[in-house]
Amino acid sequence: MVGLEQYKKQLELCDAQLVSLLEQRLQITENMTEYKKSEGNSILQPEREKQVRKLVKEQLNETKFKDEMFDIYHGIIENSKKIQAKTLFQDNIYMIGFMGCGKSTISNYLNKMLALDVIDMDHYLTKKEGMSVNQIFEKYGEQYWRNLETNLIISMKDYQNKVISCGGGVPMREINVKEMKKNGKVVLLTADPETILARVKHDDSRPLLRGKKNTKDIKELMDIRRPKYEAAADIVINTDDRSIHEIAEEIIYQLTHFNDSMMKD
Ligand code: S3P
């Protein structure tokens, strides 16, 4: 009969094999990402991801502990994505741009594809204050909101490898931009006033767009903000008529080749 000591030994052996296999798997992920990066291949490949998941699912369905195995496999995939992201860039990614330019949508997509943590500033601050942006503006005024934003930016100084989806007004304060530049790259998303209007017209959560949901007013505010947005941006990406996937791919491409293009300039 197998005694307790022998079971313990078997487990130790298994763990050693697992550690070695997992290390191999994660190393392959890193190598593959380096390869894609150097060859300029597309990084996010949702179709390929689906295919791999399907294949593994078929294998896992055959196993005795399939629920637990799925759970473990999910953890492996999430961590592979994290390695992929770390191999591509260490900096934080600050998404800036006019209301409705797609900062939250793109940030969430990057979270899904690269398992990057996202801090949505509007969401974080409204949750912390227990009030909507409209309520905060009404009760305490705009400056109070702007101070909340600045304090939050400063508090994130030790963050790494995160996506920060900024409120549209964040780049208007110089101190915010200075802080963002210390630990991240700033990605400006742009869109025509017509595109913005189409995206925000049924949403009343933005106090600055109250009574201004028309292209003329949107364009006016955009023109005022553009110089600050552009001065803050390391990378500018237009989002008109492009899919979320295309936009995310371009962001990743530009971020991973950022240093190369700086050297050429
Ligand atoms: C603002 C943009 C909003 C929010 C607030 C003020 C702005 O965020 O922070 O309503 O000044 O542009 P989104 O850009 O995420 O809508």
Boltz pocket constraint, residues with backbone or C-beta under 6 A from the ligand:
constraints:
  - pocket:
      binder: B
      contacts: [[A, 97], [A, 98], [A, 99], [A, 100], [A, 103], [A, 122], [A, 133], [A, 166], [A, 167], [A, 168], [A, 169], [A, 170], [A, 205], [A, 206], [A, 207], [A, 208]]
      max_distance: 6.0
